[in-house]
Amino acid sequence: MTRISTAASPAATSPAAPDARAAAPRPLACTAALACALFTATATATTALAAATEATATTTMAAATAAEATRPTKKRLTRKKAIKRKLTRGQIAASAALAQLGVSFSWGGGSAKGPTLGIGRGAATRGFDCSGLTLYAWSRAGVRLGHYTGAQFRQGRRISRTARRAGDLLFFGGGRADPTHVALYLGGGLMVHAPKTGDVVRTTSFAKSSYYRAVYRGAVRPG
């Protein structure tokens, strides 16, 4: 009788072992895939957060720049208001006259609103005569003057040579009668005036002019 060996039993089960070992790495692969996904998601979130932070920083910087840009403007406006408050009426009048430099002389021309057609030999010319210019300049400072040199000579208080200020009216000529010419004092021996037909509104150093020094009649401050 042939003896049946039982040694084959282990050999019969041995082929199943490799399958069990091959299946073992699968949980590791899943773990790696999960870790990779988590890393990608974290990186994406970090990038988005960085972009948002950069956008916020850019907005903050833009706001700061805008605030800095408006600061000088506010200072300038405040300074302009302060300067405007400090101007005297004479300075306002002098500035208004200087703004008309180059405008033609027109006999009888000029009003509180600006240059106009004159009368007589000035009928065809738009501009100012001497008293028309001073009338206009002082109207900008809120003071009404007559359109005649003699009348303006009496519309204010007399000012000494040492007390003259910008905007004061300077009178010339006429002997003992009414003056024949008027100008606005600027300071430093300068005046602005409308001299004569064929000329224009200009500045003149009357202190250096032998003619104007000889016929000077005095200064008047309107108002």
C-alpha positions, 0 to 999 in steps of 0.5 A, a space after each residue: 500500500 502506497 503511503 500518501 505523503 502530507 508534505 505536499 500540503 504546505 506546498 499547496 498553500 504557498 502560491 497564495 502568499 505572494 498575492 497577500 504581499 502584493 496587496 499590502 502596498 495598496 494602503 500606502 499608495 492611497 495615503 500618498 495620493 491623499 497627501 499629494 491632494 492635501 498638499 495641492 489644496 494647501 498650496 492653492 489656498 496659500 497662493 490665494 491668500 497671498 494674492 488677497 494680501 497683496 491686493 489689500 496692500 496695494 489698495 492701502 498704498 493707493 489710499 495712502 498715496 491719494 491722501 498724501 496727494 490731497 494734503 498739499 492741495 488743502 494746504 494751498 487752499 488754506 494758504 490762498 484763503 489766508 492771503 486773500 484775507 490779508 490783502 488790503 483794498 488798495 492791494 486788490 485795486 493795484 492787482 486789478 489794474 495790473 491785470 489790465 496791462 497792455 489794454 489800449 488807452 481810450 479817451 472816456 473809456 472804462 467802467 466798473 466792469 472793465 474796458 469800454 469804448 470811449 467818447 470823442 477821439 476814443 469812440 472807436 477804441 475799447 480801453 481805459 483813460 486814466 480815471 477809467 482805469 482807477 475807477 475800475 480797479 477800485 470797484 474790484 475792491 468794493 469802492 465806487 469812484 467818479 469817472 473824472 480825475 478832479 472828482 477822484 482827487 476829493 474821494 478819499 483822504 490825503 496821504 503823505 509821501 512816507 505813508 503811501 501804500 499800494 493802490 493809493 491814487 497819485 495825482 499829477 498836473 493841473 496847477 492850482 486847478 483839478 489834477 489832469 492825470 491819475 495813477 495807482 501807486 504800486 510801491 518803490 516809486 512805481 505806478 500803473 496808469 493809462 497815459 495817453 491816446 495811442 498808448 496802453 496801460 503800463 507801469 512807470 517809475 514816476 520817482 525817476 521821471 523828472 516830468 512826473 516829479 515836477 507835476 506831482 500833486 499828492 496821494 489819496 486813499 479812497 474809501 
